[in-house]
């Protein structure tokens, strides 16, 4: 029989009814959430495949492209917290579906881009319409799954990123090649339109596959429902004692801002790498962006898929989360620096290897990073705090392409090595800050991660 070391929550986590409820919830909810984020990440980053074509066909300059790639995050940041609060009001099922349908319409409209201004306006609107998806899902999962297994669920959700690049990279490259062969449209137009429509379809499907809360879950029997709701209610009480209450207190809480800086540094690494990944791979192997570059670009995401899942599943104690989080941020920084060095020295194999390490490490550390704020935020405070962390943190995606382009313009090299190196510095800052959580006051919610004693 399992008993806790004095904490009723750890005892409940070992119950058969709760384990069954968690397994059923994962089977019913996670595939739809992964699909939503898969399409969202695809529509965010497919612009990298169209960069050269937009410049040739529509005269979109490198500076306008960098601004457009980043301005997405301005719209995203402005509407993130309001969107998360509306999700709390209307429920995840309806609001996540709304987000997907509207951003899909905007994503498809990129097929009709005519100039710099239209490109930038559409990128801004894409950020506005997608705002709230990621933090909404993070909040949704924190209301469905206990802290002990939350990183595992975050990691499953994060699998959408490598899937979107593994499948999305060759899909985007293939749609461009296929579209060019049609004769009546350009390949990049076909890519934008098809991938936008996929988001609309995913949004409609979400209305049928998501359930707002355990209390409304028809797929759980009464024992499972009682076990899951009991643990989540207990965790809510603990989080209420540990963290801020209310919207404004959450937005002013120093821990919320601490993790906002960490997430900002992570997004610098993520988007500074992913926006330019097709171009960097093309430069390393000496090929044009297309099917071959798309296939090679998928390799880092394949490795990242396994790293994200297995480390996320095992990161179920405070010590593991802190140690692995610190190590993964350090590895991200070193790998980004290595990819820049390889590009500058004409080492394509080493370049792909370093890119693969960077992708695998920043994918692994994302779910671990989100475990911290969801351990002390609940209710309206969670909606505001998680929204704030994600919105301001994602401004790293705005800064990264502009910083990389600006540094490359200031210190021009054929490989653009200095722009790449600048991205890695922020990963080391994040590593130091995650390690710094060792000196935080131990919260009651941390007890949820203590091993269950067996007697």
N, C-alpha and C positions, 0 to 999 in steps of 0.2 A: 504493500500500500504506500502511495506517495503522500508525504506530508511536507510542509514547508518548514523553514527555520524561523517560524513566527509570522510569516506573511501569508495571509489567506489567498492572495492573488496567485502566488507561485504554486500553491496546492491546486487551485482551480485549473491552472494551465495544463496540469497533468490528467485531467478528467477525460474519460472516453467520450462523453457527450460533446465536450468542447472541441476535442480533436476532430470529431466527426463533423461538427458545425463548421470549423475552419476549413476543412478539406472540401466540403460542399460549397462553401462560399467562394473559395478559390476557383473551383471548377466552373461555377456559374457566372462569376463576375470578371475574373482576370482576362479571359480571352477577348471580351469586348473592349475592356480598357486598353489592352495591348494594341488592338486594332486601331482604336482612336488615336493613340499616341504614335503608332506606326505611320499613319497617314499625315498626322500633324508634322512630325519630324521630316517626313518626305517632302511636304510642301514648303517647309522652312528652308531646306537645304538644297532642293533641286535647282535653285537659281545658279549654283556653281557650275552645273552642266551647260547652262545657257549663256554664260558670260561672254565667250568669244563670239557666239552667234548674234547676241544682242548688240554687240559692238559693231559687227559687220552689217547686219540687216537693219538695225534701227539707230545706229550711231550712239549707243549708250556708252559713255566714256568710262574709263577705269575709276575715276573719282566718283562719278555718279553711281557706278555699280557698288563701290565701297560704302557710299552713303546709303544707298537703297538696301544693301545687305544688313546694315546696322539700324536703319530707321524703323525697321520692323519692331525693334525692342523699345522704341519710344512709345509707340501706340500700345504695345504690350504692357509697358510699365504704368502708363496713365490709367488703364482700365482694369488692371489686374485685381486690385483690392475691391473696387466696386463689383466686379464680376463675381468674385468669391463670396461677397456678402449676399448677392442675389442668388447664388447657388444655394446658400444656406437657407434662403427664404423659399425658393421655388422647388428645391430638391435636386439632387444630382442627376437623376434620370432625365428630366426635362431640360435642365440647363446645359448639361454636357452635350446632349443632342443638338440643342440650339446652336451652341458654339461650333460644332462640327459642320453643320449645314451652312451657316453663314460664312465660315472661313473657306469652305469648299467652293462656294460661289465666287468669292474674291480670287482664290487660287486659280480657278479656271479662266478668269478674266485676264490673267497675265498673257494668255495667248493672243490678245489683241493690243499688246503694248506697242506704242508708236514712237516714243521718245523718252528722254531722261525724266521729264516731269511726270509723265504717266507711270513710269516704272517706280519712281519714288512714292507717288501717291498710293499705288497699289500695295507696295511693301508696308507702308504705314497702316493701311486698312487691314492688311493681313494680320498685323500685330493686334489691332483693335478687336477684330472678330475672334481671334484665337485666345485672347486674354482670358485667363481663368481656367483653361483646360488642365494644365499641369498641376497648379496648386489645388484646384478643385478635386482632382483625383487623389492627391496626397492627403487632403483633409478627409475625403470619402473613405480611403483605406484606413486612416487612423480611427475612424468610427466603426469599422467593421472588424479589424484584426488587432488582437492584443499586442502589447509592446514586444513580447518575447519573439513573435514571428513577423513583426512588422517590416524589418529590413528585408526579409525573404520576399514579402509581397511587393515591397518597393523595387526589389531587384527583378522580379518577374515583370513588373510594369516597365522597368528600364530596358528590358529585352527588346522593346519596340524600337529602340535606337539602333542596335546592331542589325535587327531584322530589316529595318527601313533602309539601311545602307547596304546590307548583303543582297537583299532583293531589289531595293530601290535603286542602287547604283547601276546594276546592269539593266534594270527596267527603264530608268531615265535615259541611259545611253542607247538602249535598244529602241525606245520610242523616238529618239532623235534620228537614229539611222533609218528606222522604218518610215517616219514622217517625211524625211527628205526624199524617199523613193516614191512617195505618192504623187507628187507633182502639183497638187492643188494647195498645199500648205507647207510651211517650213517645219522641220523636225522639232524645233524647240516649242513651236505652237502646239503641236500634237501632244508633247510631253506635259505642258502646263495644263491643257484642257482635260486630258484623261485623268491626271492625278488629282485635279480639283474635283472632278465628278466622283472619284473614289471617296473623298471626304464627305460629300453630300450623302452618298449611299451608307457610309458608316454611321453618320448622324441619325439617319432614319432607323437603322438597325438598333441603335442604342436605346431607342424608345421601347423596344420589345425585350431587350436582354438585361437591362440594369434594374436594380431594386434599391430604393432609397435608404432602407435601414433594415437591420436584422428583424425588427418587430413586424415588418411587412413581407418577410421572405417566405413564400409559399413552399420553397424547396427544403426548408428546415422543419423537422418534427418538433413537437412541443418541448421535449427534453433538450434537444440541441439549441432551440431558440432561447430557452431559459438559461442554459449554461453560458451561451455567448453574451446574451444581454446582461447577465449578472456580472461577468468579468468586465465588460466594457463600462458598466455603471460604476463599478468599484474603481476602475482606472480613471474615469472622469473625475471622481471625487479626489483622487490623489493628485491629478493634474491641476485641479482647482486650488488645492492647498499649495502646490509647488509653484504655479505660474501666475501670470497676471489674469485678471478678470475684466472683461469688457474690451471694446474695440480700441479706445484711445490708450488705455494702459498697456495693451499688447504692443501697439505701434511705438510706444515710448520705452518699452522694456529693453534693458541693455543687452540681455542675452539674444533677443530677436535681432538687434543690430549687429551683434558679434557674428551670428551665423549668416547674416546678410553679406558681410564682408567676405566670409569664407566662400559663399556661393557665387559672389561676384568674381572672385579669383578663379573658381572652377570654370565659370562660363567663358572667361577670357581664353582659357586653354581649350575648352570644347569647341567654341565657334571659330576661334582663330585657326583651329585645325580643320574642322569640317567644311567651312565655307570654301577653303582653298584646296581641299584634299584632291579633287579631280585634277586641278591644274598642277599641283605638286607632283602627283603620280605621273602625269603626262610629261612633266619636265624631267623627272628621274629616268623614265624609260624611253624618252625621245619619241613619243607618239602623240597624235591628236586625240582630243577628248572624244570618246565614242565607246563602242562595245568593249574593246580590249582594256581600255583604261577603267571602265566601269567594273569589269570582272576583277581586276587587280585591286581596285579601291574597296571591294567587298571583303578582301582577306582580313584586314585589321578588325573589321566588325564581327567576323566569324569567330576569331579568337576572343574578342571582347565579350561575345555572347556567353561563352562558357565561363570566363573569369567572373563576370557580373553575377551569374546565377549561383555558382558554387561558393564564392566568397560571401555573397549575400545570405545564402542559406545558413552558413556557419557563423555569421556575425551576430550571435545571440547573447553576448555578454558585453558589459561596459569595457572590459580590458581589450577584448578582440576588436571592438568597434574603434577604439582610440588608436590602438597599435596599427591595425590594418589601414585605417583612414590616413594616419600620418605617413605610413610607408607608401601608400598608393599616390598620395600627392607628391612626395619626393620623386617617385618613379615617373610620374607624369612630367614633372619639370625636366628631369634628366633625359627622358626620351624625346621631348620636344627639342631640347638643345642638340641632342644627337642627330635628329632628323635634319636640322639646319646645317650641321657640320657635314653630314653625308651629301646633302644637295650641293654644298659649296665645293666639295672635293670629288664630285662625279662618282659616287658610290651608290648605285641604285638599289642593290640588294640590302645594304646596311640601312639605306633610307627607308625602305619598306619595312624592315625589321623595327626600326625606331618608331615609325608611325604606328605600327601594330602595338608596340608596348605602350605608347601614349594613349591610344584609344582604349585598350584593355584596362589600363589603370584608371583613367578618368570615368569610365563606365562603372567600374567596381566601386569607386569612392562616392558616387552620386547617392545611391540608396543609403549608404552609411551616414552621409552628411545629413540627410533628411530625418534620420532616426532621432537626432538630438532635439530639434524644435517640437516634433510631434510627441515627445515625452513629457513636455510641460505646458503645452497649449491645448485648450479644448474650447468648444462652443464658439461664441462670437469672437473670442480672443484668437482661436485657431484660424478662423476665416480671415481675420485682419492680419495676424502675425505671419501666417504661411503665405498669404498673398503679398505682404510687404517684402518678405525674404525673396520670393521668387521674382517679383516685379523689379526691384532694385538690383537684385543679384543678376538678373538677365540683362541688365544694361551692360554687363561684360560682353555680351554679344554685339552690342552697339559699338563699344570701345575697341574690341579686338580687331575687326577689319580696318577701321580707320587708323588705329595705332600701327598695325602691320604695314599698311600702305604708306603712311606718313614716314615711318622710319626707313622703309625701302627707298622712298623718294629722297630723303635727306642723306642716306648713306647707300647710294646705288651700287648694287652688285648684280651679276647675271643670275645668281641663284636666289637672291633676296634673303640671304642668310640672317641678316640682322633683324629683319622683321619677324622671322620665325623665332629667333632667340628671345626677343622681347616678350613673347607669350609665355615662355617657360618660367620667367622670374616670378609671376604671380602664383604659380603652383607651389613654390617654396614658401611663400607667405602663408598660403592655406595650410600647408603641412605644419608650420610652427603654431598656428592658431588651433588646429585640431589637437595637437599635442598639449596645448595650453589648457584644454578642458580638464586635464588631470588635476588642476588646481581649483576647479569649481567646487563649491559646497555640494556635498553629496545630496542629491534630491531623493525624496521618498520614491519617486518613480524609478530611480535606478535599482531599487530593490526588486523590481519586477524582472530584472535580468540576472538575479542571483540564481545559481543552480539549485534545483529542487533536491532536497536531501531525501534519501531513501532509507527507510527503517524496516 
